[in-house]
Amino acid sequence: MSLATFAAHPTAVTLKDPYVLHGRQLRSGIRLEDTSRYSHDIWVLTPARLKAHEHSMILNFPTLPQRFHPSAKRLFYALLSLEAPDGEDPPGISTIRGKFTEIKRFLKWLDRRWPPERNELSELSPRDLDDYRKYLLARFPNSQAQRERSRAPLRLFWRWRRHLGEDALRFDPLHLDGWGESRPTKSRENDTARLPEDVLGPLLIWALRFIDDFAPDILEADRQWHEARADRPARNSAHTSVGARLEKLLGEYVAVGRPLPGYKGEPSLFHLAGILGCDRTSADRHRHLIDAAATVVGVTEAAFVEDVRGRLDEKPWIESITTDHTTADSLARVARHLQAACYIVIAFLSGMRDSEVKHIRRGCLEIKCDEDGRPYRWKLHSLAFKGEEDVAGVPATWTVNAAVARAVKVLEQLQPPAQRHLFGRLLHGSGSHKGTNDALGNNATNTHLNEFAAFVNRLCTNHARTDTIAAGPGQPLRLRTSHFRRTLAWFIARRPGGVIAGAIQYRHHSIQMFEGYAGTSDSGFRAEVESEQAIARGEVYMEMIEAHQHLDLAGPSAEEAARRLKDFGERAQFQGQVALDKHRLKRIMKRHDPAVYPGEYITCVNDSAKALCEKARGGNSEGLPSHGGCMPLACRNVALTAENVAAWQREIARIDKRLASRPTLAPRLRQRLQHRRAEVVEFLTDNGQEAVPA
C-alpha cells in the first residue's frame, strides 16, 4: 500500500496498521510480527540492523512537533519499506536515522515559524526554504559540510513525492539559488591516516605480549571468576575435611603475612572456596577461622589471581588481578585490554575491515597441517560486506599467520561458550549487559584501543621501560579501528618484500594478504596497496631525478629508462620547483607513470612486448611486471642503478664464500654455484660493470 492511499483515506493507517520494516531484511531469528507498526510512537529499527556490531536505533516521533507527526511518518515509512524512486537504491538504516535528526531540526524550526493551523508540508514555499538556508548559515557559519547535511534531507519530500500525497514538495529545492553551495570536489583517495612506525611497533609488540605472555593470568582469573559466580555443589565430597584444609590454608597466609583475598574490604568466600574446591556455604561454616586470620593479616580490597605467572623484565607484570572493577588491575579492565590486543593483531595482520573482524565467530579458524602434523597455513572465516550485493554479508576467507591464530584461540577461551561472536561484550564489570548488539560497536572498540595504550604506558612507567605507545611530544594518541587496514596497505607497498621481491618472510606474508583478502571480495584492498606503491615509486623517481641518477644507468634498457624519467621529471616541474606534494604526485603517476619499477637487483623498465615474465604468464598480466617470475640475466627490460650493481657484487661475494667453505661442497652443488657465478659476472661485464667492487 502506498502512502498516497493513506493520504486519501486517513483511516487506512488505523484499519491497516502495517509493520514499518516489512520491506527490510530482518536479523536472523526476528519475526516481523514482533517489530514496530505504523501507529507506534517509537519505531525500533534494530531488527533491520544486520551487522552484529551495529548498535540499536529508533525513530522517536514524540520528539517532533505534534502537528508534523503524520508528515514525518509518511516520509520515513516510505524510506523504510516502499519502492525507491527510479535510479535510487533504498537508503540504509543508519542513513535513515541520520536523516531523521536533520528533519527534526527543520520541523522544529518550521514549528516556530508557521501559524498553528498550518501543517501540510506541500505548502512550503521557496521563500521558506531560503529562510531556512539563511538560518543554517547563521547557525553553522564555519561548517559548510554540516549545512549541506542539514539541507539535503529536505529534498526527500520532493524525490519521494509519489508516496507522500499532500506532504510532497511541489518544487525541487536543488534549483533554488544558493541551496547547493559550491565546494571543491572531494578527493576519492583514502585519506585515513596510517599509524607511524614508532607507534605501530610498540603497539603490535605489546599486543603480542598480552596474547603470548599475559593471557594465561587473565584467563585463569576469568576461569576463577566464572566458577565463583556459579553456586556449585562441593567438588570434594569430604565435607568434614573443609575445616582442616581451610585452617591449613589460612595458616599459610598468616605464616607469610599475606592479606586474605577480599571483596570490598571483606574476606572473599568465593575466592577461598575456589581454592579449597568447595562451595561458599561450606566455607562460611568456618567463618570464625576466616575472621581470626583476617584480624592478623588483614584483607585485600579485591583479589582473584595473586600468583601472577606472566613476567615483564623478570618481575610479575601485575601485582594481582582483582574483582574491584574501579581499579586499573581489575579483571574487567585487563580482560578488555586482552580483547583489544587480539583486535590489534587480527586487524593489522589480516587487512580485515572492522565489520569483518567483528563477525569472527567461535570455530572460525581453519588450520592446515603437513603430513607430520605441523601447521603451515591458517585461514580465518568471517563475513564481508563492502561491495557485496547481500546487505547481510557473504562468507569470506582470509589467509592469516600464526599470530592471528593465537589471538583467535585466546578469544575463544575468553568468551563464555554460549557467546558465538568473539568480539562480543565481555561479562565482567558493571557495564557488561549494556547494548543489544552481538558484537562491540566501532566507538566502543576505539575506546578500548586507547584504554589499552594508556594501560601499557602505565606498565612502562611502573617498570621503568621506554617502549611506550605514544604519538610524539605534545601530540595526543587517538587510535581508531580504521588505522590498521590503511597501515598494512602502506607497509606492503613500501617495505622490502611487500608484493615485490625482498625479505622472504614479509614477502610471504604479503602474498597471503593478496591471496586471502583481495581475492575474497570487492574490497578495494589491492587498489589501496597499488596506490601506495605508485606514490612510493614516484618518490623514488623524484629522488633519482634530483640526484641525476637516471643519467647514470646501465643495462639494455638504460636509455629508455633515462628518457622516461626525464619526461616524468619535466611533467613534475612546477615553476622551477620539483613537486613532491603527495596528492599532485599521485595524479601525475596516474596519468604519466613511466612504468619503471625499482628493485633490489634490477630496475625493470617495463615493456610487455619484450618482458620474459609476460611471455611465461601467457600474456595474462594486466600490463604489470612479475617480479617473482623475473629473469634479469636474460630480459631486455633491465636497467641497473649503482645500488643494483652493488647487490649483484654482494651476490658474487656470497657465492665465493660458499665455494671456499669447508667441508667441500658436493660436486653437483659446487657446479651449480660456479655456473651461477659465471652468469652473473658475464651479465655485469656485458653491461660495462665490474664484477668485484674496486
N, C-alpha and C positions, 0 to 999 in steps of 0.2 A: 504493500500500500504506500503511495507517495504522500508526501506531506501537503501537496496541493489538495488532495482529498480531505485531509484534516482541516485545511483552511475553509473548505466549502461546507464541511459537516463537522463542526466543533465537537459534537457528542461522540464522534467516532473514536476519539482518543480515549474516552471513558469506556465505550462499548467494546472496543477492540484495543486493549492496552498492550502494545507489543513489547517484547523484550528488546531493549535497545541494542544489544550485542548480537542480534540474530544474523547479521551479515558478517560476523567476525569469526575467525577460527579461535576456539577456546582451548585453554590448557587441558592437558590430559586429566581425566577424572572429574572435570567440571561439567555439570548439566546446565543446559540453557534455562531450565525451569528454576534454577537457583540464582539466576542473575537478575539485574535490575530491570524494572519495567518503566515504560514511558511516564507513568503517573508519579513515580517516586521523586521525592525532592532531591535525593542524592543518588547519582548513578555511579556505581562501583565499576571501574574499568579494569581492575586487576585480573579478572578471569581471561581477558584478552591480551594480557601481557605474557608473551610466550617464552621469554628467556628467564632462566632460573634466577638470575641475579637482579632482575628488574623489580623495583620497589612498588608498593601499592599506589594506586592513583584513583581519584574520584573527580566527578564534576558536581560541585556543591552549588546548586541553583539558588538556595536561600541567601547566598552572599550577593546575588544580583538584585537590582531594583525590582520590586514585585511586579510592576506593570510590564516589564520586558521578559518575564519568565517564559510565556508562550513562544515568543520570537526566538529566544535563545534555545529552547528545547527543540524547536523545529530544525534550526540550523545544525545543532550537534547530533541529533538523531540522524539527519541526512549524512553528516560526515562519518558517523559510525557504521551505518548499515545500509545506506541506499547507494544506488549506482552513481559513480563519479561522472563529472562532465566529460565530454569527448576529449580524448587526448590527455587525460589526467589519470593518475593512479590514486587509489584510496589512500588518504593520509594515515600515517602511523599513529598508534595510541598516544605516544609521548608528544607527537606533534599536535594532536587534537587538544591534549591537556595544556600545552603552551598557548594555543590559540584561545582557549577559554580564559586564561589570565588576561590577555590583551582585550578580548571582547568585553570582559568585566570592567576593565579600565575605561573603555569607551562608553559603555552603558551607564556607568556611574557619572561620567562627565555629562552625558546627554540628559540624565535624570535631573541634574541641577539646572539644566538649560531650558528644557521643554516645560510647557504648562502641564498640569496633571492629567488633562483629558486626552493628550496625545500619547499614543502607544504603538502605532504601526510604523515600522521602520521603512516602509515604502514611501513615507512622507519625508524622508531625509532629502535635503537639497544639497547642491554643490556648495552652497554657502556654509551649511552646517559642517561639511567635511573640511572645508578650507579653514573654518574657525578651529576645528579640532587639530588640524595640521599646525596652526599657529600656537595652540595650547601645548602641543608636544614640543615645539621648538623652544618655548619658554621653560617647559618642564625638564627637558633634556638638552640643554644648549650645547653640550660638549660631546654628545654621543649620537652621531648620525645612525649608527647601527641600531641603537635602541629605538630611535624614532621610526626607522623602517620596520622593525619588528612590531611596533605598536600600530602602524598604519596598515600593514599588509593583510591582517585578518579581516579587515572591513570589506575587502574585495570578495570574500567568501559569499557575502549576501548578493553579489552580482553573479559570480561564477556558478553558484549552486542554485540559481534562481528558479529553475524548473521544479525544484522540490519545496520552495518556500512560500508559494502563494502570495498573500498580501504583505509578507515581510521581505520580499525580494526588492533589492535596489532597482531603480529604473534607469540607472546610468552606470557606466564603468568608471570608478574613481581614478583609474590609471590615467585617464585623459585630462584630469584636472591639472591646471598649472601648478607646478611645484609639488605635486603629490609623489612623483618618483624622483627623488633627489639624485643628481648625478654624482657618481663616486668612481674612483679608479677600479678597473676590473680586478677582482681578487685573483691572485695567482693560484693556479691549480697545484702548485708544488706543496708537498707536505712540509709545513713549517713547524712541526713538533720538534722541540729541542731535544737533542741527544744528551745522554749523560756524559760529562767529561771523564776522561780516563782516570783522573785522580779521585773521582767519586765512584765510578763503576768498580774499579779494582778492589778497594776496601769493602764495598757493599757486597760484591759477589763472594769474596773470601769469607766475610763474616756470615753470610747466609749459609755457605757450605759448612762452616764451623758449627753453626747451630744444628744443621742436619746430621753431621757426622759425629760431633763430639758432645753436644749439649742435649740432643734429643733424648737419649736414654734416661736422663734425670727427669726431664719434663714428662716423658711418657710414663715413668714409674710413679710420679706424683699424680698424674691423671688416673692411672690404674687404682691407686690407693683412694683417690677422691671418689671414684665411682663405687668402689667397694664400701667405703664408709657411708655413702648415701643409701646403699641398699640395706634394708633391715633384714639381714640374712640370718638364718639359724646358725648355731655354733658349728664351726668346721671341725672342732675337736670334741668328740663325744664325752671325753673325760671331764665333765663339768667340775668335779671335785678338785681337779688339778689347777683350775684357773687361778685360785688364790695363791697357790705356791709359785706358779710361774709369774704371776703379777708381782709378787713380793720380790722375786729374784730380779725381774726387770727393773723395778723401782730402785732396788739396791745398786744396780749398775749405774743408774742416773746419779744417785747420791754419792757413790764412790768417786766419780769424776767431777762432781759438782755441776752437772749439766742440767739446766732447767727442763721441766717436763713440757712436752708438746702441748700447746693450748689453742684455744679459740676465744677471742675477745676477753683475754685475761683469765679464763677458767681452764682447768685441765680438760683436754680433748678426749672424751671417751671413745669417739670414732677412731682416733689415731691409735690409742693404746689397745683397743680391741682388735684393730687391724694387725698390730704387731703380734698379739697373742693368738690370733686366729680364732677369736670368739666373737659373740655378738655384744652389743652395748649393754644389754641387761646383765649379762654375766659379769662384765667389768664393773658395772655400777653396784653390784652386791658387795664389792670390796672397796667402796668409796673411802672408807676411813683410812685405808692404806695409801690411797692416792693423795688424799688431803694431807696426810702426815708427811709424805715425801715432798709435796708442793711447798709445805711450810719451810722445809730445809733448803731446797734448791730453787724454789720459785717456779714460775710458769712463763713460757714464751707467749707473746701476743697471738701468734698463729704459726703453725708449722706443719708441713706434711712430709717433706723429704729433707732430712738433716744430713744424711750420709751421701753427700754430693760426690759423684764419681768423675764427672767431667772436669778436665783440667785446663787452666789458662796460665801459661808461664809457671807450670808445675805447682799451681795452687788451685783450690776449688774455684770454679768460675763464678760461683754464687754461694753465699753462706748457707742458705736454705731456701726451699720453695714453700711458701706459706699459703694459708687459706684466707688470710686477711686481704680482701680484694682492693683495699685502699693503698697497699704498699707496692713498691716498684718490683718486688720479687715475688708477688703473688702468683699462684698457678694460673689465674685468669689472664694475667698480663704476659707471663713468659710463654704460655700456650699460644696466645695471639702472635707473639713475636716469632715463634716457631712456624706458625702458619704463614706469616708474612715472608719468612726466609724461604719457605718452599715455593711461594708465589714468585719471588725474585728469580730463583734458579730455573723454574719451569718457564716463566715468561721470557727470560732472556735467552736461554739455551734452546728454545724451541721456535721462537718467532711467532708464537700464537698471539692473537688479539685477546683483550681482556674477556670478551664474551666467550671466546673459545676455551680459555683457561677455566672460566667459571663453570663450564659444563663438563669438566672432568669428573667422572664418577668412579665409584669403587669398582675394581676389576677392569679399569681402562687400559692397563699396561699389558702389552704383549711382548714376550721375551723369546728370541730365537737363539738356540744354543747349537754348538757344533757337536760332532759325534762323541766328544769327551765330556759333554755337559757344560762347557764353558760358554757363557753368553757372548754373543758377538753383535747382536742388533736388538734395539729396543724400539718399540712402536707404541705411540700413545693415541688412543681413540677418543674423540670428542665430537662436537658439532661445529660446523662452520655456518656463518650467517651472511656475511657481506658478499654480494654478487650472486647469491643463490636465489632461485625462484621461490622456494618454500620458506616462508617467513618464520616457521618453527625450527629452521635449521636442517642441515643434511649431515649424515655421518661423514666424518673426515678422519684422516690418519696422518700423524706427524712422526717422522723418524727422529728419535732423540738420542741422547747418550746416557751413560751410566749414572751421572749426577742427577739427571731428571728422574730416572727410575728410582733412585734412592729417596728423592723428595716425595714422589708419589707413595712409596711404601710407608714413609713416616706419616703422611696424611691419613693413610688408611688405618694406621694404628691410633692416630689422634682423634679421629672421628668415631663416635659410637657406631656399632654395627648397623643400626637402623638408618643412619644418615647416608644416603646414596651420594650426594654431592660433596666432594672433598673440600670445597671452599664454602661450605655452609657455615652458619654462625656456630661457634663453639658454645658448649653448655655452661662453662664456668662463668661466674660473675653475675652481677645484678642485671646486666643488660642482655643476658643470653636469650631471652624469649621475645625481644623486640623484633618487629618486622614479620612479614608473612612470606617473603621470598625464600626460595630454596637455597640460594647462594648469596654471598655478600655482594652488595652493590658496589659500584665504582667508587663512590665517595668514601664508603667505609674502608675499602681496601687502600685508597690513598692515605687515609688517616693512619691505618695500621702500618703502612710502609714508613711513614715519617716517625711514628712511635718506635718502630724497630731501630731506625737510625739513631734516635735520641737515646734509647736504651744502650745500644752499642757504644755510643760516646761516653755514657756514664761508666760502662765497664772499663773503657780505656782510661778514664780518669782514676778509677779505683785501683787499677792495676799498673798505673804509670806507663801506659802504652801511647804510641803516637799514631797508630793506624786508625784514626777516626774517620767517620764518614761526614765530610764537610764540603760545602760548596766553595769555600775560599774566605779570606778575611772580609768581614763585613757583609757577606752575601748569605741570605737565608737559604736553607736547603728545603726544596719542595719537590719531593718525589711524587711521580704520577705513574699510573699504570701504562700510559701511552709511551713512556720513555723507552721501555725495554725493546720493543719491536723496532723502533726507529734506530736505536743504538746498535742493535745487531746488524741491521742493514748497512750501517756506516762501517762497522768492523769488517764485515765480509767484503765490502767493496774496497777497503783501503789497507787492510793488514796483509802482510805477506802470507800467501796461501790463498785465502778467500776463494774466489772462483778461478783464480789464476794459479800457476804453479808456485810453490813455495814451501813453507813449513808443512810437513806431511800431515801432522795431526790436525792443524787448523783447516787445511785444505779438505781433509776427510770430513770434518765437521760441516764445512760449507756445502759439500756435496749432499750431506744428509739434509741440510736445510732446504735445498732446492728439490731434492727427490721427495722429501716428506711434506714440505709445506707448499711450495709454489705449484707443484703438480696436483695438489689436492683440490683446490678451489680457485675461483677467480679472485684471488686475494690481493693482487697488486704488489705482493712482496718482491717478486722478480723485478718489477718496474722500479721499485724503490732502490734495490741494490744496483741496478743498471744506471739509475740516475746518479747515485753516489759515485759509481765507477767513472762515469763521464766527467763529473766535476773533478775527481782526483786526477784523471788523465789530463784534463785541461790545465790544472795547476802545474803538473809536471811539464807540459808543453811550454807554459809561460816561463818557468824557471830555465828550461833549456834555451829558449829564445833570448831571454835576458842575458844569459852567460855565453851566447853564441855557440852553444854546444851542438846545435843542429848542423853547423857548418863543418864539424869535425867527425862526422860519422864515417864508418867503414861498412863493407859488405855489399852484396849485389844490389840492394835497394837503397843505398845511402843517398844517391842523388834524388831519388823520388821522395824519400823522407824529408830531405832538406827543402825541396820545392813545396811539399805540402805544409810543412811547419812555417816556412816563410810566408806563404799565403795566409795561414791561420793567424800569424803574428800581425800581419797588416790589417786584417779584419778586427783584431782585438785592440788595435791602437785607437785612442780617442783623444784628440787634441794633444798629441805628443806624449800621453801617459798610457802605460800598459794597464788595461782594465782587468783587475783581479777581483772585482765585486762578484760574489758568488752567483747572484741571480743573472747578471749580464753574461758571466762566463757560461752559465748553463744554457742560456739562449743561443750563444754563439756555437757551443758544442752541438746543440740540437740541429742547427742549420748548416754548420760548416765543419763538422767533425772530420779531422784529417785521417781518421782510421789508422792511427799509429798507436801500437799497443806496447808500452814498455814492459819488459820482463827482466828476470834475473840474468839469463844467459843471452837473450837476443831481444831486439826491438822489432816487433812484427809490423811491417808496412803492408797492411792487408790489401791484397788484390785477389779476389776469389778465383779469377781465371787462372792464376799461377799457384794458388795455395795447395800444397800437397795434402794438408789436413782436410781441405774441402773435397778433394778427389776421394780420399779414404772414406769420407762420410756419404759419398754418393750425391753431393750437392744439397743435402738437407741441413743447412746451417744457418739460415736467416741472414747470410752475408757476414757472419761473425767468425773470427778465427777460433780454432780449438786448441787452446794452449796445452791441454792434456794429451792431444794427439800430434803435437808439433814435431816436425822432423827438421831441426835447424841446420844440420850439416848439409842438407841437400836442397832445401827450399830456396827459391829465388826472392821470396818476400822478406828476407832477413837484412836488417841493418844492425850495426854494432856501435854502442856507445863505449866510452872508456870503462864504465862500470861493467858492461857486458864482457869486454875483453879480460878484465881482471877476474871475473867469475870463471871464465874458461881456463885462465892460467892457474887458478886455485884448484880446478878440477884436475889439471895435469899433475900438480904437486901432490894431490891426494892419491892419484894412480901410482906415481913414483914411490910414494911412501909404502903403499901396499905391496908393490913389486919388490921392494927392498926388505920387507918384513921377514921375520923368522918365526917359525919354520917356513921353509919354502912352500909357496902356493902349489896347489895341484896343477898339473900341466894344462888341463883344459881351461881352468880359470885364469891362469897366467897368460895363456894365449889370447883369451878374450880381452883382458886388460891391456895387453900390448897393442892389440888391434884397435881398441878404443882410443888409446893414446895417439896412435899414428893418425887416426881420422881427425882428431881434434887439432893436432899440430898442423896437418895439411890444410884444414879449414882456416886456421888463423893465418898461416903463411900465404895462402891464396888471396886472402883479403888484406895483405900488407901489414900484418900484426906479428909481434914477437910471441913465440910460444912460451918463453920464460921471461919474466919481467927483468929489465936491466938492473 
